[in-house]
Each structure stands twice: as structure tokens, then as C-alpha cells.
Amino acid sequence: MKKRWPALFVRVMVSGLSLLVLAVLLGRLSPVPSVWIRGPAAFALVKVVGDIVVLALFRQAVVLFVEDLFWELVAFVVLGFLAAGLIALTAGLIGGPVQPYFPALVVYFVYLVAESRQVGRAERE
């Protein structure tokens, strides 16, 4: 269990840095893209970067089947659209901008902790 925590930490940190880069790049565009574009893009980016980090740095297979990778990415994009709707609602209520980057990182962290616990249970059996 303790061996997985450094990998989890690195995945979250690199994914967070990728979100920072995305925020800077999208912030430089003349008309800032809608939250309906930024939300799913942030959620998809955090998942893809995390999978690339685990594959490149830790030499571990991310998933056994390509279909699993595809459906996990689709799930993150759907969560991005859900977050975009909630962000649009929240921005309307508080009257100010709300960014989708922190919620994307939190959801990814929760996903990684759940995945790590599932792997831990499988190793104990």
C-alpha cells in the first residue's frame, strides 16, 4: 500500500501542473472559452495526463484493455459536462466566475484513491 502513494502523489501533481498550463493557455485566448468547453477539457486532460505519467514514469500498464481506457475517458468528459453545468449555475448565483480546474483535480484525486484501494484489495486476495 505504501508503495502506491508516491505514484499517486506524482500523478496528482503532474496532472495539476497540466491544468495550470491549460488555464494559462485558455486565459490567453481573446474571448475566453465557455465553461462548457473548459470543464470537459479540464476533466479529460487530467485523466489523460495521469495515465501518461503512470505509463512513462512508473512503467505500469494503466488498463488491461483499450476499451477500459476509452470508457474511463468518456466518464471523465461526462463528469466535466456535469461540472460545467454546476459551475454555470454557481456562477449565476454568486455573480462571478468559477473555474473548473480545481474540481477536476479533486475528482481525479478521489478516483485515484478509489482505484488504489481497489488494487490493494485485489493484492490481498
C-alpha positions as CSV (number, residue, x, y, z in Angstrom):
1,M,0.0,0.0,0.0
2,K,2.8,2.4,0.9
3,K,4.5,1.9,-2.5
4,R,1.4,3.2,-4.3
5,W,1.2,6.6,-2.5
6,P,4.3,8.2,-4.2
7,A,2.9,7.2,-7.6
8,L,-0.5,8.7,-6.6
9,F,1.2,11.9,-5.4
10,V,3.2,12.3,-8.6
11,R,0.2,11.6,-10.8
12,V,-1.9,14.3,-9.0
13,M,0.9,16.8,-9.0
14,V,1.7,16.4,-12.7
15,S,-2.0,16.5,-13.6
16,G,-2.4,19.7,-11.5
17,L,0.5,21.3,-13.4
18,S,-1.1,20.3,-16.7
19,L,-4.3,22.0,-15.5
20,L,-2.3,25.1,-14.7
21,V,-0.9,25.1,-18.2
22,L,-4.3,24.6,-19.7
23,A,-5.7,27.5,-17.6
24,V,-2.9,29.8,-18.8
25,L,-3.3,28.8,-22.4
26,L,-7.1,29.2,-22.4
27,G,-6.8,32.5,-20.4
28,R,-4.7,34.0,-23.2
29,L,-7.4,33.5,-25.8
30,S,-9.1,36.7,-26.7
31,P,-12.6,35.5,-26.0
32,V,-12.2,33.1,-23.0
33,P,-13.9,29.8,-24.0
34,S,-17.1,28.9,-22.3
35,V,-17.2,26.8,-19.2
36,W,-18.9,24.2,-21.4
37,I,-15.6,23.8,-23.2
38,R,-13.2,24.3,-20.3
39,G,-14.9,21.9,-18.0
40,P,-14.8,18.7,-20.1
41,A,-11.3,19.7,-21.4
42,A,-10.0,20.0,-17.9
43,F,-11.5,16.7,-16.8
44,A,-10.2,14.9,-19.9
45,L,-6.8,16.4,-19.6
46,V,-6.3,15.4,-16.0
47,K,-7.2,11.8,-16.8
48,V,-5.0,11.6,-19.9
49,V,-2.0,13.2,-18.3
50,G,-2.3,11.0,-15.2
51,D,-2.4,7.9,-17.4
52,I,0.6,9.0,-19.4
53,V,2.6,9.7,-16.2
54,V,1.9,6.3,-14.8
55,L,2.9,4.7,-18.1
56,A,6.0,6.8,-18.7
57,L,7.4,7.2,-15.2
58,F,6.4,4.0,-13.4
59,R,6.3,1.6,-16.4
60,Q,2.9,0.2,-15.3
61,A,0.0,-0.7,-17.6
62,V,-2.8,1.8,-16.9
63,V,-5.5,-0.6,-18.0
64,L,-5.7,-4.0,-19.4
65,F,-7.9,-3.2,-22.4
66,V,-8.1,-0.1,-24.6
67,E,-11.9,-0.1,-24.2
68,D,-11.5,0.5,-20.5
69,L,-9.3,3.5,-21.1
70,F,-11.9,4.8,-23.6
71,W,-14.8,4.4,-21.3
72,E,-12.9,5.9,-18.3
73,L,-12.2,8.9,-20.5
74,V,-15.8,9.2,-21.6
75,A,-16.8,9.1,-17.9
76,F,-14.4,11.9,-17.1
77,V,-15.8,14.0,-20.1
78,V,-19.4,13.4,-18.8
79,L,-18.3,14.5,-15.3
80,G,-16.8,17.5,-17.0
81,F,-20.1,18.4,-18.6
82,L,-21.9,17.8,-15.2
83,A,-19.3,20.1,-13.5
84,A,-19.8,22.7,-16.2
85,G,-23.5,22.8,-15.6
86,L,-23.0,23.1,-11.8
87,I,-20.3,25.8,-12.4
88,A,-22.6,27.8,-14.7
89,L,-25.4,27.5,-12.0
90,T,-23.0,28.6,-9.2
91,A,-21.6,31.5,-11.3
92,G,-25.1,32.7,-11.8
93,L,-25.9,32.5,-8.1
94,I,-22.7,34.2,-6.9
95,G,-22.4,36.6,-9.8
96,G,-18.7,35.8,-10.5
97,P,-16.5,33.5,-12.5
98,V,-15.9,30.0,-11.2
99,Q,-13.1,27.9,-12.8
100,P,-13.4,24.1,-13.4
101,Y,-9.8,23.3,-12.8
102,F,-9.8,22.6,-9.0
103,P,-13.0,20.4,-9.2
104,A,-11.3,18.4,-12.0
105,L,-8.3,17.8,-9.8
106,V,-10.4,16.8,-6.8
107,V,-12.4,14.4,-8.8
108,Y,-9.3,12.8,-10.2
109,F,-7.7,12.5,-6.7
110,V,-10.9,10.8,-5.4
111,Y,-10.8,8.5,-8.5
112,L,-7.1,7.6,-7.8
113,V,-7.7,6.9,-4.1
114,A,-10.6,4.6,-5.0
115,E,-8.5,2.9,-7.7
116,S,-5.6,2.5,-5.3
117,R,-7.9,0.9,-2.6
118,Q,-9.3,-1.5,-5.2
119,V,-5.8,-2.6,-6.3
120,G,-4.9,-3.0,-2.6
121,R,-7.9,-5.3,-2.0
122,A,-7.1,-7.3,-5.1
123,E,-3.5,-7.8,-3.9
124,R,-4.6,-9.0,-0.5
125,E,-6.9,-11.7,-2.1
